[in-house]
C-alpha cells in the first residue's frame, strides 16, 4: 500500500495544497503529514492508508480534469 501511495503522491502537482487538504480531512497537523507521514520513511499509519489513497486518487482526477479543460 505504501508503494501505491508513493506512486500516486509523485503524480500530485501541488503537494503542499494536498498535504493541507489531507491534514484537514484527518484532523492532523500539515507538518505531521509532511515531516512524518510523507517524509523520508513514509510512515503513514495503516489505519489511514486507504483514506490517503482515496484522497490522492480524487486529487489526481481533479488535476486531470482541469488539464483537459485548459
C-alpha positions in Angstrom: 0.0 0.0 0.0 2.8 2.4 0.8 4.3 1.9 -2.7 1.0 2.7 -4.2 0.8 5.9 -2.1 4.3 6.9 -3.2 3.4 6.4 -6.9 0.2 8.4 -6.5 1.9 11.2 -4.5 4.5 11.6 -7.2 1.7 12.5 -9.6 0.4 15.3 -7.5 1.2 18.8 -8.8 0.6 21.0 -5.8 1.9 18.8 -2.9 1.6 21.5 -0.2 -2.1 22.1 -1.1 -2.7 18.3 -1.0 -1.0 17.9 2.4 -3.1 20.7 3.8 -6.3 19.1 2.5 -5.2 15.7 3.9 -4.4 17.2 7.3 -7.8 19.0 7.4 -9.6 15.8 6.4 -7.9 13.7 9.0 -7.7 16.4 11.7 -3.9 16.3 11.8 -1.2 18.9 11.5 0.1 19.7 8.0 3.6 19.5 9.5 2.9 15.9 10.7 1.9 15.0 7.2 5.0 16.5 5.6 7.6 15.6 8.1 6.4 12.2 9.3 3.9 10.6 7.0 5.4 11.7 3.7 9.0 12.2 4.9 12.0 10.0 4.3 10.4 7.0 6.0 6.9 7.1 4.6 5.4 6.1 7.9 1.7 6.6 7.2 -0.3 4.7 9.8 -2.0 1.7 8.4 -5.4 2.9 9.7 -5.2 5.9 7.4 -3.7 4.4 4.3 -7.0 3.7 2.5 -8.2 7.2 3.0 -4.9 8.7 1.9 -5.1 6.6 -1.4 -8.7 7.8 -1.9 -7.8 11.4 -1.5 -4.8 11.0 -3.7 -6.9 9.5 -6.4 -9.5 12.2 -6.1 -6.8 14.9 -6.4 -5.3 13.3 -9.5 -8.7 13.0 -11.1 -9.3 16.8 -10.5 -5.9 17.6 -11.8 -6.5 15.6 -15.0 -10.0 17.3 -15.5 -8.5 20.8 -15.2 -5.7 20.0 -17.7 -8.3 18.8 -20.2 -10.4 21.9 -19.9 -7.5 24.3 -20.2 
